[in-house]
């Protein structure tokens, strides 16, 4: 199962990464969008269509699970499989950063 999921999700889109990263704690789509905007200084915004399409796909693939509904908003949280995928992606990003460290000059 993990190999199929890895083929689909690794490397992750920036949107997918932020959604999964935010769901380390229970959140609903609107809250995720607010959190991502705050984390990125407004550089990344997730449209409702992208948000709910990604949440639906991640739930279907078992990376997140529905927890409960609160004021007509569905709350989700990351699953064990989601954690595995997130950790793989975090290691990939860290490797990219380490390999480029000291060689990148901002603005060039």
Contact map, one row per residue, 1 for C-alpha under 8 A:
111110000000000000000000000000000000000000000000000000000000000000000000000000000000000000000000000000000000
111111000000000000000000000000000000000000000000000000000000000000000000000000001000000000000000000000000000
111111100000000000000000000000000000000000000000000000000000000000000000000000000000000000000000000000000000
111111110000000000000000000000000000000000000000000000000000000000000000000000000000000000000000000000000000
111111111100000000000000000000000000000000000000000000000000100000000000000000000000100000000000000000000000
011111111100000000000000000000000000000000000000000000000000000000000000000000000000100000000000000000000000
001111111100000000000000000000000000000000000000000000000000000000000000000000000000000000000000000000000000
000111111100000000000000000000000000000000000000000000000000000000000000000000000000000000000000000000000000
000011111111100000000000000000000000000000000000000000000000000000000000000000000000100000000000000000000000
000011111111000000000000000000000000000000000000000000000000000000000000000000000000100110000000000000000000
000000001111100000000000000000000000000000000000000000000000000000000000000000000000000010010000000000000000
000000001111111110000000000000000000000000000000000000000000000000000000000000000000000010000000000000000000
000000001011111110000000000000000000000000000000000000000000000000000000000000000000000000000000000000000000
000000000001111111000000000000000000000000000000000000000000000000000000000000000000000000000000000000000000
000000000001111111100000000000000000000000000100000000000000000000000000000000000000000000000000000000000000
000000000001111111110000000000000000000000000000000001000000000000000000000000000000000000000000000000000000
000000000001111111111000000000000000000000000000000000000000000000000000000000000000010010000000000000000000
000000000000011111111100000000000001000000000000000000000000000000000000000000000000000000000000000000000000
000000000000001111111110000000010001000000000000001000100000000000000000000000000000000000000000000000000000
000000000000000111111111000000000000000000000000000000000000001100000000000001000100010000000000000000000000
000000000000000011111111000000000000000000000000000000000000000000000000000000000000010000000000000000000000
000000000000000001111111101000010011000000000000000000000000000000000000000000000000000000000000000000000000
000000000000000000111111111000010000000000000000000000000000000100000000000111000000000000000000000000000000
000000000000000000011111110000000000000000000000000000000000000000000000000011000000000000000000000000000000
000000000000000000000111111000000000000000000000000000000000000000000000000011000000000000000000000000000000
000000000000000000000011111100000000000000000000000000000000000000100000001110000000000000000000000000000000
000000000000000000000110111110110000000000000000000000000000000000000000011110000000000000000000000000000000
000000000000000000000000011111110000000000000000000000000000000000000000111100000000000000000000000000000000
000000000000000000000000001111111000000000000001001100100000000000000000111000000000000000000000000000000000
000000000000000000000000000111111100000000000000000000000000000000000000000000000000000000000000000000000000
000000000000000000000000001111111110000000000000000000000000000000000000000000000000000000000000000000000000
000000000000000000100110001111111111000000000000000000000000000000000000000000000000000000000000000000000000
000000000000000000000000000011111111100000001100001000000000000000000000000000000000000000000000000000000000
000000000000000000000000000001111111110000000000000000000000000000000000000000000000000000000000000000000000
000000000000000000000100000000111111111000000000000000000000000000000000000000000000000000000000000000000000
000000000000000001100100000000011111111101011100000000000000000000000000000000000000000000000000000000000000
000000000000000000000000000000001111111111111000000000000000000000000000000000000000000000000000000000000000
000000000000000000000000000000000111111111000000000000000000000000000000000000000000000000000000000000000000
000000000000000000000000000000000011111111000000000000000000000000000000000000000000000000000000000000000000
000000000000000000000000000000000001111111110000000000000000000000000000000000000000000000000000000000000000
000000000000000000000000000000000000111111110000000000000000000000000000000000000000000000000000000000000000
000000000000000000000000000000000001111111111000000000000000000000000000000000000000000000000000000000000000
000000000000000000000000000000000000100111111000000000000000000000000000000000000000000000000000000000000000
000000000000000000000000000000000001100111111100000000000000000000000000000000000000000000000000000000000000
000000000000000000000000000000001001100001111110000000000000000000000000000000000000000000000000000000000000
000000000000001000000000000000001001000000011111011000000000000000000000000000000000000000000000000000000000
000000000000000000000000000000000000000000001111111000000000000000000000000000000000000000000000000000000000
000000000000000000000000000010000000000000000111111100000000000000000000000000000000000000000000000000000000
000000000000000000000000000000000000000000000011111110000000000000000000000000000000000000000000000000000000
000000000000000000000000000000000000000000000111111111000000000000000000000000000000000000000000000000000000
000000000000000000100000000010001000000000000111111111100000000000000000000000000000000000000000000000000000
000000000000000000000000000010000000000000000001111111110000000000000000000000000000000000000000000000000000
000000000000000000000000000000000000000000000000111111111000000000000000000000000000000000000000000000000000
000000000000000100000000000000000000000000000000011111111100000000000000000000000000000000000000000000000000
000000000000000000100000000010000000000000000000001111111110000100000000000000000000000000000000000000000000
000000000000000000000000000000000000000000000000000111111111000000000000000000000000000000000000000000000000
000000000000000000000000000000000000000000000000000011111111100000000000000000000000000000000000000000000000
000000000000000000000000000000000000000000000000000001111111111100000000000000000000000000000000000000000000
000000000000000000000000000000000000000000000000000000111111111111000000000000000000000000000000000000000000
000000000000000000000000000000000000000000000000000000011111111000000000000000000000000000000000000000000000
000010000000000000000000000000000000000000000000000000001111111100000000000000000000000000000000000000000000
000000000000000000000000000000000000000000000000000000000111111110000000000000101100000000000000000000000000
000000000000000000010000000000000000000000000000000000000111111110000000000001111110100000000000000000000000
000000000000000000010010000000000000000000000000000000100110111111000000000111100100000000000000000000000000
000000000000000000000000000000000000000000000000000000000010011111100000000111100000000000000000000000000000
000000000000000000000000000000000000000000000000000000000010000111110000011110000000000000000000000000000000
000000000000000000000000010000000000000000000000000000000000000011111000011110000000000000000000000000000000
000000000000000000000000000000000000000000000000000000000000000001111100011100000000000000000000000000000000
000000000000000000000000000000000000000000000000000000000000000000111111111000000000000000000000000000000000
000000000000000000000000000000000000000000000000000000000000000000011111111000000000000000000000000000000000
000000000000000000000000000000000000000000000000000000000000000000001111100000000000000000000000000000000000
000000000000000000000000000000000000000000000000000000000000000000001111110000000000000000000000000000000000
000000000000000000000000000110000000000000000000000000000000000000001111111000000000000000000000000000000000
000000000000000000000000001110000000000000000000000000000000000001111101111100000000000000000000000000000000
000000000000000000000000011110000000000000000000000000000000000001111100111110000000000000000000000000000000
000000000000000000000010011100000000000000000000000000000000000111110000011111000000000000000000000000000000
000000000000000000000011111000000000000000000000000000000000000111100000001111100000000000000000000000000000
000000000000000000010011100000000000000000000000000000000000001110000000000111111110000000000000000000000000
000000000000000000000000000000000000000000000000000000000000011110000000000011111110000000000000000000000000
000000000000000000000000000000000000000000000000000000000000001000000000000001111111000000000000000000000000
010000000000000000000000000000000000000000000000000000000000011000000000000001111111100000000000000000000000
000000000000000000010000000000000000000000000000000000000000011100000000000001111111110000000000000000000000
000000000000000000000000000000000000000000000000000000000000001000000000000001111111111000000000000000000000
000000000000000000000000000000000000000000000000000000000000000000000000000000011111111100000000000000000000
000011001100000000000000000000000000000000000000000000000000001000000000000000001111111110000000000000000000
000000000000000010011000000000000000000000000000000000000000000000000000000000000111111111000000000000000000
000000000000000000000000000000000000000000000000000000000000000000000000000000000011111111100000000000000000
000000000100000000000000000000000000000000000000000000000000000000000000000000000001111111110000000000000000
000000000111000010000000000000000000000000000000000000000000000000000000000000000000111111111000000000000000
000000000000000000000000000000000000000000000000000000000000000000000000000000000000011111111100000000000000
000000000000000000000000000000000000000000000000000000000000000000000000000000000000001111111110000000000000
000000000010000000000000000000000000000000000000000000000000000000000000000000000000000111111111000000000000
000000000000000000000000000000000000000000000000000000000000000000000000000000000000000011111111100000000000
000000000000000000000000000000000000000000000000000000000000000000000000000000000000000001111111110000000000
000000000000000000000000000000000000000000000000000000000000000000000000000000000000000000111111111000000000
000000000000000000000000000000000000000000000000000000000000000000000000000000000000000000011111111100000000
000000000000000000000000000000000000000000000000000000000000000000000000000000000000000000001111111110000000
000000000000000000000000000000000000000000000000000000000000000000000000000000000000000000000111111110000000
000000000000000000000000000000000000000000000000000000000000000000000000000000000000000000000011111110000000
000000000000000000000000000000000000000000000000000000000000000000000000000000000000000000000001111111110000
000000000000000000000000000000000000000000000000000000000000000000000000000000000000000000000000111111110000
000000000000000000000000000000000000000000000000000000000000000000000000000000000000000000000000000111111000
000000000000000000000000000000000000000000000000000000000000000000000000000000000000000000000000000111111000
000000000000000000000000000000000000000000000000000000000000000000000000000000000000000000000000000111111100
000000000000000000000000000000000000000000000000000000000000000000000000000000000000000000000000000001111111
000000000000000000000000000000000000000000000000000000000000000000000000000000000000000000000000000000011111
000000000000000000000000000000000000000000000000000000000000000000000000000000000000000000000000000000001111
000000000000000000000000000000000000000000000000000000000000000000000000000000000000000000000000000000001111
